[in-house]
Amino acid sequence: AMAGLPLSLYAAPRTAAKVAQQQQQPGGAAPARRTFVPSATEARKIAMYSPEFYMACTAGGVASCGLTHMLVTPLDVVKCNMQIDPQKYKSIFSGFSTTIKESGLGGLIRGWEPTLLGYSAQGACKFGLYEFFKKYYSDLAGEENAEKYKTGIFLAGSASAEFFADIALCPFEAVKVKMQTVPGFATSYGVGFSKFVEQNGWGGLFKGLTPLWGRQIPYTMMKFACFENTVQALYKYVVPKPKSECSKNEQLAVSFAAGYIAGVFCAIVSHPADNMVSKLNASKDATMGKVIEEMGWVGLFTRGLPLRIVMIGTLTGLQWGIYDAFKVAAGLPTTGSKK
């Protein structure tokens, strides 16, 4: 079914066209230009839940997910290799040492290109669609029920958003894992993508989609629901004043702290599926049954977990901090408690 798609679909980064809107100034002055995500200093604020609001959230998602995942590429390289070959990569420190010894420092950043591109696409869908589905499900439930069952709204909105986000991520993730775990596979994403399709076909790019859903949907449900509830708890029990009286920097500090706490739980919930995705993408003949037989259930839940807790906790904290900082810069409120 994938044969008819152009090879360049996922083969190269795309540069988004600049979207500008001209407004006629009074007195016949030259029209002023506005970018599609205006800053907080512009005269006209972004209306909540308007198309511009969702565009701003989508752009914030690109920045928060793409950049943070790229920055922790060295941790991801070691984690993936610990999952694939635990006899060779026995611990975090030996994993770094072995990788540098065999591939030099450059070996620690293998796969940074598909990581940046893939998680930028995922972040756009994850955050932009989460804001959309959260509002959509809240409206369906009605104001009273939405408040009463707000955690259910958070869970349903994040699961719906992640379903689509993983379809965008999956092809990049497949090439990334291959580049990081198969020595000499490719030194650039363009080469790696072409080689992967040649060896595995277009269908191979989506071989890991089901376990990716199994990893990312529970992860994202925990990420958003835990974050939203943690933000509310922090303002209620920890922060000595209401959110409305906090400075923007204080609100962003709360976002980072709540994000880090949520990230720890995310890592634990999604780790078995993360092991499964790494093993499936590393070997053409791998199946879920074979992976479970090889690793065992205990290994599936625990192999590489400490490193992933550190990585995901840091990632999630940074992502929420960056995302909310982006929203603040665009003149929008931070995510979470309104009180």
C-alpha positions as CSV (number, residue, x, y, z in Angstrom):
1,A,0.0,0.0,0.0
2,M,3.0,2.3,0.5
3,A,4.5,1.7,-2.9
4,G,2.7,4.6,-4.5
5,L,4.1,7.1,-2.1
6,P,7.0,9.4,-3.2
7,L,10.4,8.5,-1.7
8,S,10.8,12.0,-0.6
9,L,7.8,12.0,1.8
10,Y,9.9,11.2,4.8
11,A,13.3,11.5,3.2
12,A,14.2,15.1,3.8
13,P,13.3,17.9,6.3
14,R,10.7,20.3,5.1
15,T,10.9,24.1,5.7
16,A,7.5,25.5,6.7
17,A,6.4,28.4,4.6
18,K,6.1,31.7,6.4
19,V,2.5,32.7,6.9
20,A,2.0,36.4,7.0
21,Q,-1.2,38.4,7.3
22,Q,-1.4,42.0,6.2
23,Q,-3.6,44.5,8.0
24,Q,-4.5,47.9,6.5
25,Q,-3.3,50.7,8.8
26,P,-5.4,53.9,9.3
27,G,-4.6,56.9,7.3
28,G,-3.4,55.0,4.3
29,A,-0.1,53.8,5.9
30,A,1.7,50.8,4.6
31,P,0.2,47.5,5.8
32,A,1.9,45.9,8.8
33,R,3.0,42.3,8.7
34,R,2.2,39.7,11.3
35,T,3.7,36.3,11.8
36,F,1.4,33.3,12.2
37,V,2.3,33.2,16.0
38,P,2.3,36.8,17.2
39,S,4.3,37.8,20.3
40,A,2.8,38.9,23.6
41,T,3.7,42.5,22.8
42,E,1.5,42.7,19.7
43,A,-1.7,44.7,20.0
44,R,-4.1,42.0,19.1
45,K,-4.0,39.0,21.4
46,I,-4.6,35.4,20.3
47,A,-8.2,34.4,21.2
48,M,-8.4,31.1,23.1
49,Y,-9.4,28.1,20.9
50,S,-9.1,30.2,17.7
51,P,-7.2,28.8,14.7
52,E,-4.3,31.0,15.7
53,F,-4.4,29.5,19.2
54,Y,-4.1,25.9,17.8
55,M,-1.3,27.1,15.4
56,A,0.6,28.5,18.4
57,C,0.2,25.3,20.4
58,T,1.3,23.2,17.4
59,A,4.4,25.4,16.9
60,G,5.2,25.2,20.6
61,G,4.9,21.4,20.4
62,V,7.5,21.3,17.6
63,A,9.9,23.3,19.6
64,S,9.4,21.4,22.9
65,C,9.6,17.9,21.5
66,G,12.0,18.1,18.6
67,L,14.7,20.1,20.4
68,T,14.6,18.2,23.7
69,H,14.7,14.7,22.1
70,M,17.6,15.8,19.9
71,L,19.5,17.1,22.9
72,V,19.3,13.7,24.7
73,T,20.4,11.7,21.6
74,P,23.5,10.3,23.4
75,L,21.3,8.9,26.2
76,D,19.0,7.4,23.6
77,V,21.9,5.8,21.7
78,V,23.1,4.1,24.9
79,K,19.6,3.1,26.0
80,C,18.8,1.5,22.6
81,N,22.0,-0.5,22.6
82,M,21.5,-1.7,26.2
83,Q,18.1,-2.9,25.1
84,I,19.4,-4.7,21.9
85,D,22.7,-6.2,23.3
86,P,22.7,-6.2,27.1
87,Q,25.8,-8.5,27.2
88,K,27.9,-5.9,25.4
89,Y,26.3,-2.8,26.9
90,K,25.9,-3.9,30.6
91,S,25.4,-0.5,32.3
92,I,25.0,3.2,31.5
93,F,28.7,4.0,32.0
94,S,30.0,0.9,30.1
95,G,27.5,1.8,27.4
96,F,28.9,5.2,26.9
97,S,32.5,3.9,27.2
98,T,31.9,1.1,24.6
99,T,30.1,3.5,22.2
100,I,32.9,6.0,22.3
101,K,35.6,3.4,22.0
102,E,34.1,1.8,18.9
103,S,32.6,4.8,17.2
104,G,34.2,7.9,18.7
105,L,32.3,10.8,20.2
106,G,30.3,10.9,16.9
107,G,28.8,7.6,17.8
108,L,26.9,9.2,20.6
109,I,24.9,11.4,18.2
110,R,24.0,8.8,15.6
111,G,20.4,9.3,14.5
112,W,20.1,12.9,15.6
113,E,18.5,13.9,12.3
114,P,15.5,11.5,12.3
115,T,15.2,12.2,16.1
116,L,14.8,16.0,15.4
117,L,12.5,15.5,12.4
118,G,10.4,12.7,13.9
119,Y,9.8,14.2,17.3
120,S,9.1,17.6,15.8
121,A,6.3,16.0,13.7
122,Q,5.1,14.1,16.7
123,G,5.2,17.2,19.0
124,A,3.2,19.2,16.5
125,C,0.4,16.6,16.6
126,K,0.8,15.7,20.3
127,F,0.4,19.3,21.7
128,G,-1.7,20.9,19.0
129,L,-4.2,18.0,18.8
130,Y,-4.3,17.6,22.6
131,E,-5.5,21.2,23.0
132,F,-8.1,20.6,20.3
133,F,-9.4,17.3,21.7
134,K,-9.4,18.6,25.3
135,K,-11.7,21.4,24.3
136,Y,-13.8,19.1,22.1
137,Y,-14.4,16.5,24.8
138,S,-15.0,19.2,27.4
139,D,-17.7,20.7,25.2
140,L,-19.3,17.3,24.6
141,A,-19.4,16.6,28.3
142,G,-20.7,20.0,29.3
143,E,-19.2,22.5,31.8
144,E,-20.3,20.6,35.0
145,N,-19.3,17.1,33.8
146,A,-16.0,18.4,32.3
147,E,-15.0,19.7,35.7
148,K,-16.2,16.7,37.5
149,Y,-14.5,14.2,35.2
150,K,-11.5,16.4,34.2
151,T,-9.0,13.6,34.5
152,G,-11.0,11.5,32.1
153,I,-11.0,14.5,29.7
154,F,-7.2,14.8,30.0
155,L,-6.8,11.0,29.3
156,A,-9.1,10.9,26.4
157,G,-7.7,14.1,24.8
158,S,-4.1,13.0,25.1
159,A,-4.8,9.4,23.8
160,S,-6.6,10.8,20.7
161,A,-3.8,13.2,20.0
162,E,-1.1,10.6,20.4
163,F,-2.8,8.2,18.0
164,F,-2.1,10.6,15.2
165,A,1.2,11.8,16.5
166,D,2.6,8.3,16.4
167,I,1.7,7.8,12.7
168,A,3.8,10.9,12.0
169,L,6.7,9.6,14.2
170,C,6.9,6.0,13.2
171,P,8.9,6.1,9.9
172,F,11.5,8.3,11.5
173,E,11.7,6.1,14.6
174,A,12.3,3.0,12.5
175,V,15.3,4.6,10.7
176,K,16.6,6.1,13.9
177,V,16.8,2.8,15.8
178,K,18.5,1.2,12.8
179,M,21.1,3.9,12.6
180,Q,21.8,3.8,16.4
181,T,22.0,0.0,16.8
182,V,23.5,-1.4,13.5
183,P,27.2,-0.4,13.1
184,G,27.9,1.1,9.7
185,F,24.2,1.2,8.7
186,A,24.3,4.9,7.7
187,T,25.9,8.2,8.8
188,S,23.1,10.5,7.6
189,Y,19.3,10.3,7.7
190,G,19.0,10.6,3.9
191,V,21.2,7.6,3.3
192,G,19.7,5.7,6.1
193,F,16.1,6.2,4.9
194,S,16.9,5.1,1.4
195,K,18.8,2.0,2.6
196,F,16.0,1.1,5.1
197,V,13.3,1.3,2.4
198,E,15.5,-0.7,0.0
199,Q,15.9,-3.5,2.6
200,N,12.5,-3.5,4.3
201,G,10.1,-1.9,1.9
202,W,7.7,0.9,2.7
203,G,5.8,-1.3,5.0
204,G,8.9,-1.8,7.1
205,L,8.7,1.9,8.1
206,F,5.4,1.2,9.9
207,K,6.3,-2.3,11.3
208,G,6.7,-0.8,14.8
209,L,3.5,1.3,14.7
210,T,1.4,-1.0,17.0
211,P,4.0,-1.3,19.7
212,L,4.7,2.4,19.3
213,W,1.1,3.0,20.1
214,G,1.5,0.7,23.0
215,R,4.5,2.7,24.2
216,Q,3.4,6.2,23.4
217,I,-0.3,6.3,24.1
218,P,0.0,5.2,27.8
219,Y,3.0,7.4,28.1
220,T,1.2,10.5,26.7
221,M,-1.9,9.8,28.8
222,M,0.2,9.7,31.9
223,K,2.2,12.7,30.7
224,F,-0.7,15.0,30.2
225,A,-3.1,13.8,33.0
226,C,-0.3,13.6,35.6
227,F,1.0,17.0,34.6
228,E,-2.4,18.7,34.7
229,N,-3.2,17.2,38.1
230,T,0.3,17.9,39.5
231,V,0.1,21.5,38.4
232,Q,-3.2,21.8,40.3
233,A,-1.8,20.1,43.4
234,L,1.3,22.3,43.4
235,Y,-0.7,25.5,43.3
236,K,-3.1,24.2,45.9
237,Y,-0.6,22.7,48.4
238,V,2.9,23.9,47.6
239,V,2.9,27.3,46.0
240,P,2.1,29.9,48.7
241,K,-0.1,32.0,46.4
242,P,-2.7,31.6,43.6
243,K,-1.6,31.1,40.0
244,S,-3.0,34.5,39.1
245,E,-0.6,36.2,41.6
246,C,2.5,34.3,40.4
247,S,4.9,35.8,37.9
248,K,5.4,34.2,34.5
249,N,8.8,32.8,35.7
250,E,7.2,31.3,38.8
251,Q,4.5,29.7,36.6
252,L,7.1,28.3,34.3
253,A,9.0,26.8,37.3
254,V,5.8,25.0,38.3
255,S,5.4,23.7,34.7
256,F,8.9,22.3,34.8
257,A,8.5,20.7,38.2
258,A,5.1,19.1,37.3
259,G,6.6,18.0,34.0
260,Y,9.5,16.2,35.6
261,I,7.2,14.4,38.1
262,A,5.0,13.3,35.3
263,G,8.0,12.1,33.3
264,V,9.1,9.6,36.0
265,F,5.7,8.0,35.9
266,C,5.6,8.1,32.1
267,A,8.9,6.2,31.8
268,I,7.7,3.4,34.1
269,V,4.3,3.0,32.4
270,S,5.7,2.9,28.8
271,H,9.0,1.1,29.3
272,P,7.9,-2.5,28.2
273,A,6.7,-1.2,24.9
274,D,9.8,0.9,24.5
275,N,11.9,-2.3,24.7
276,M,9.6,-3.9,22.3
277,V,9.9,-1.1,19.7
278,S,13.7,-1.1,19.9
279,K,14.0,-4.9,19.4
280,L,11.5,-5.0,16.5
281,N,13.2,-2.2,14.6
282,A,16.7,-3.6,15.2
283,S,16.0,-6.9,13.4
284,K,14.0,-7.7,10.3
285,D,12.9,-11.1,11.6
286,A,11.9,-10.0,15.1
287,T,8.3,-10.5,16.2
288,M,6.6,-9.6,19.5
289,G,6.5,-13.2,20.5
290,K,10.2,-13.8,19.9
291,V,11.1,-10.6,21.8
292,I,9.2,-11.7,24.9
293,E,10.7,-15.1,24.7
294,E,14.2,-13.7,24.4
295,M,13.9,-10.9,27.1
296,G,11.4,-12.5,29.4
297,W,8.7,-10.4,31.1
298,V,11.0,-9.1,33.9
299,G,13.6,-8.0,31.3
300,L,10.9,-6.4,29.2
301,F,9.8,-4.2,32.2
302,T,13.2,-3.5,33.6
303,R,16.1,-3.6,31.1
304,G,17.3,0.0,30.6
305,L,14.7,1.4,32.9
306,P,16.9,3.5,35.3
307,L,18.5,5.4,32.3
308,R,15.1,5.9,30.7
309,I,13.7,7.4,34.0
310,V,16.5,9.9,34.0
311,M,16.0,10.6,30.3
312,I,12.2,10.9,30.2
313,G,12.0,12.8,33.5
314,T,14.4,15.4,32.2
315,L,12.7,15.4,28.8
316,T,9.2,15.8,30.0
317,G,10.2,18.6,32.4
318,L,12.0,20.5,29.7
319,Q,9.2,19.9,27.2
320,W,6.5,21.4,29.4
321,G,8.8,24.3,30.3
322,I,9.6,25.0,26.7
323,Y,5.9,24.6,25.6
324,D,4.6,26.9,28.3
325,A,7.4,29.4,27.7
326,F,6.4,29.5,24.0
327,K,2.7,30.0,24.9
328,V,3.7,32.8,27.3
329,A,5.8,34.5,24.6
330,A,2.7,34.3,22.3
331,G,0.6,36.0,25.0
332,L,-1.2,32.8,26.1
333,P,-1.6,31.4,29.7
334,T,0.5,28.5,30.9
335,T,-1.1,25.0,30.8
336,G,-3.0,23.8,33.8
337,S,-4.8,25.2,36.8
338,K,-6.7,28.5,36.2
339,K,-6.8,29.3,40.0
